[in-house]
Amino acid sequence: MSAAALVIPAVPVQAAPGDLDTSFGGDGKVTTPFGANFSVANAVAYSGDKVIVAGRVGDAITGDFGLARYNADGSPDTGFGTGGLVTMNFSPLSDVPRDIGLQSDGRIIVGGLTNSEPAGDAIVARYTTDGTLDTTFGTGGTTVIDISGVGDAIRGLVVEPDDQIVGSGPAGADSALMRLNADGTLDTSFGSDGIVRTSAGIGDHFFNIARDADGRYVVVGTVDGDFLVSRYKTDGTPDTAFGDDGRVITPFETAESDLAMDVVVRDNGNIIAVGETGAVDDIGITTTRFALAQYTSDGGLAPGFGSGGTVTTDITSTLGAAADGIRGAVLQSDRLTVAGFCGESHGITNFLEPVVGDFCLARYDAGDGSLDTAFGGDGTVITDFTGKGDGARAIASKGGKVTVVGGAEGPPPGVDFALARYMSAP
């Protein structure tokens, strides 16, 4: 047999669920500096095959709205803004985008806060498909909503099929929903002149929102240190068929600080809230871990999910070593993929910038809450960008892939937009 006959053609290795998608950025990862010291992406959405990301550009005191759009291969979309980037200043103090959505014609809706986080107002801005502020929306392209006079914001939003916009977030010491017409005016048929303000207890705070198949709004957050899940009818009134007068409060065992940061609604109407649960150990160190809770359509904990309806996952926080937390979730068929951070410093769970952690993903069976070991080998994936501080804030899915965004520490003292795309098809 000749030597040539012994040559065996190389067989390409097929990417597995949880592997980085090397067609994106060359190695599955992309970082984008905005020329500011600190830039962190908070939200992501798909527009066709393009990826749109929104986040804060600049420090926590004077930062601005920043948007970036990427082609399918992770390269900047130069038809958007300047070289794929848009920066917008709305006030002398910090302006922070928190969530993003698309209207039916492709125009981009961004919700967040303006004029500083502790004392500012909620804001919604609309951009055209090329990244220009759309001056036909609201007043000169934005709608600013002052609910409580201090500390108002949009943390999550959904764009309705008719292009109305519903936002959720804090309203001073309370929480609020607000609904805008497609042109940016408040919808006066919703709540009181377009706003529903509610108090669930001490320290209640809405973080995110989803819309179910019946058009109801499911909102998650925290109250009295526990998971908070509320459901509202389309007119903004509490849905009293859910839980106790429209809300359910769920403590996790031994936990002292539980935050529900995102929510998805399954095809069967069940609701899954995801976030983190934290407790102080015997030597006074606060440790957090991934936390999930599933509810039936009437607000009861789903008995077949995890332990009595809840699941916790320790990824790096064993023995108080570090903090892990979920910040976003997506459903693909009946698999739930969550993304956030792991390996952060003790007790640093709502970090302004990533400190020492990494991007962290986990995939669960949405039915029983077990980790899907087909994803990453054990159900979890950790991604390091720089060997320094990285943290994920949001996730979006398209086809058989998921894109995760957040921040990655670059050259001192900077943090840049960071994106990673993973294979997720079974």
Buried (B, 14 or more C-beta within 10 A) or exposed (E): EEEEEEEEEEEEEEBEBBBBBEBBBEEBBBBBBBEBBBBBBBBBBBBEEBBBBBBBBBBBEBBBBBBBBBBBEBEBBEEBBEEBBBBBEBBEBBBBBBBBBBBEEEBBBBBBBBBBBEEBBBBBBBBBBEBEBBEEBBEEBBBBBEBBEBBBBBBBBBBBEEBBBBBBBBBBEBBBBBBBBBEBEBBEEBBEEBBBBBEBEEBBBBBBBBBBEEEBBBBBBBBEBBBBBBBBBBEBEBBEEBBEEBBBBBBBEEBEBBBBBBBBBBEEBBBBBBBBBBBBEEEEBBBBBBBBBBBBBEBEBBEEBBEEBBBBBBBBBEEBEBBBBBBBBBBBEBBBBBBBBBBBEBBBBEBBBBBBBBBBBBBBBBBEBEBBEBBBEEBBBBBEBBEBBBBBBBBBBBEBBBBBBBBBBBEEEBBBBBBBBBBBEE
